[in-house]
């Protein structure tokens, strides 16, 4: 249970970093690039770069969903284990 939660937290850290890269670092680079480079090639490059940024954010969202699923599954497994232990403790053997 604790290992699963730790892994989910690690995924959350990856999501945070990926979002930061896409929204801050990557966007800043695109802004600087577009201000210093013009023409059709620049526009085409920026469009492709924006698609890549969107893919990065989609990947972050997918990883975030995976982390949430890990937490949900871990919680359900933990609750099932606790319920099984409770039932085992209530049994009376004759």
N, C-alpha and C positions, 0 to 999 in steps of 0.2 A: 504494500500500500504506500508506504513512505517513499520507496524507490520510484514508484509510478508518479507520485506527486512531484518528486524532485526532477524527473525527466520532463514533466509538463512545465515546470518552472524554467527549465533550461530552454525549452521550445519558446516560451514567452520571451526570454532574453534575446533569442534569435529574431523573433518577430519585431521586437523593439528596435534592435539594431538595423534590421532590413528596412523598416519603415523610416528610420532616421536617415539612412543612406539615400533612400529614394526621395524622400521629401525635402531633405536639407542639402546634403553634399551633392547629390546627383543634380538636383534642381539648380543649385548655385552654379555648378559647372555648365549646365545648359544655358543659363542666363548670361554668364560671361561669354560663352561661345557665340551665342546669337548676337550679342552686342558688338562682337569684333569680327564677325564673318557674315557676309551677305550673299545674295544671289540664290539661284535655284538649287544649287547643290547644298547650300546651308539649310534651306527650308526643308529639303528632302531628308537631310541628316537629322534635323531637329524632330521631324515627324517620326522617324524611326526610333529616335532616342526616347520620345514621349511614349511610344508603344512599349519600349523596353521598361520604362518606368512603371507603366500600368501593369505589365507582367510581374514586375518585382512586388508591387503592392498586392496583386492577386495571389502570388505565392505566399506572401506574409499572411494574408487572410486564410489561406488553406492550412498553413502551419498553425495558426491560432485556433482554427477549428479542431485540428488534430490534438492540440494540447487540451482543449476543453473536453474532447471525447475521452482522452486518457483519464482525466479527472473524474468524469462521469462513470466510466467503467470501473475505475479503482474504488470509487465510493460504493458502487453497487456490490462489488466483490467483498469489500470490507463489511458492509451491512449484512450480506449473506453469511459471511464467516461468523459474525457476532451472533446472528440469529441461530446458526447451527450450534455454536458453543452454548448458547442459552438453552436450547432444546436438550442438548447432551447433559447439561447440568441438572435439568429438571427430571430427567429419567430416573425411575426407581427400578433397581434390579432386585429381583427376589431370589 
